[in-house]
């Protein structure tokens, strides 16, 4: 049986205005990961991802690089209890 996991990510660097959110959504869709991603007012990006552990680890690895125009400086990962609350992966807005 596949282990299902959930992770909260906070990504810092040049990660807004570089298609980070839409690129992460495409990667999540490809990997079968659910959750959401959004920009924060301080210039960082946050995301919650759920799915098979192997797929979540792959999207975390991707977040350390991001799309070609991004310059990721740091990724914070906090593991949380899996909830299975999402049906897909979406871009959210903080305002």
N, C-alpha and C positions, 0 to 999 in steps of 0.2 A: 504494500500500500504506500502511496506517495504521501510524504509529510507535507502538510499545508502550513504555511507560515505567513506572518504579517510583519512588515517593516515600515517605520517612519523614517523618511530621509529629509535632510536639510542640506542643500547644495549651495556653496558660496563661490564667488568669482564673477567673471563676466558670463552670466547665465540668463540674463533678460535681454530681449531684443535680438536673440540669435537663434530663434526657432527651437529652443530647448524643450518647451512644453509639448509642442506638436511632434517633435522628434521622439520624445519619450513616449507619447501616446502610441505612435506607430510601432515602436519597439515592444511596448506592452501588449499591443494587439497581436503582434507576431509571436510573442512568447506565451500568450494566453494568461497574462497577468491582469488582475483587476485592481481598481482603486482610483486615485485621482492625483493631479499635479496642479500647482498654482504658483504664481509669482507672489512675493511678499513685498511690502513697502520698503524694506531695507535693501532691496536689490537681490535677495537670495530667492531660491525656489524651494518649495517643500512638496513632498509627495508621500502618499500612503500606498503601499503596494501589497497585494495579497495573491497567493497562489502556491503552486508547487515550489518547494524549497529551491530546487535547481533553477527554475525560471526566475525566482525572486533574486537569487544570487547573481544571475546573468544581468538583470536590469540594474542591480547595484553596481556591478562592474562597469556597465555602460555609463552610468551616471558619473563615474570618475573621469570620463572623457567628454561625454555629451556630443552634440553635433559638431561638425568641423569648425564653425565660427565661435564656439564657446571656449572659454578659458577657465576650467574648473580649478579652484584653489583648494577646496576642502569639501568632503562629504561626511556628514554626521549620520550615523545609522543607529536607530534605537529599535530593538526587537520588541514587538508587542504580541499579545495573545491573538491568535487567529480568530476572526469573527465571521468571515464569509458573508459580509454585508453588501458586497458590490456585485453587480451583474456585468459590468464592463469597466473600461478605463476612460476617464473623462478629464478635461481641462476645467478647473474651477477658477473662480475669480474672487478675490478677497474683499472687494468693496460691495 
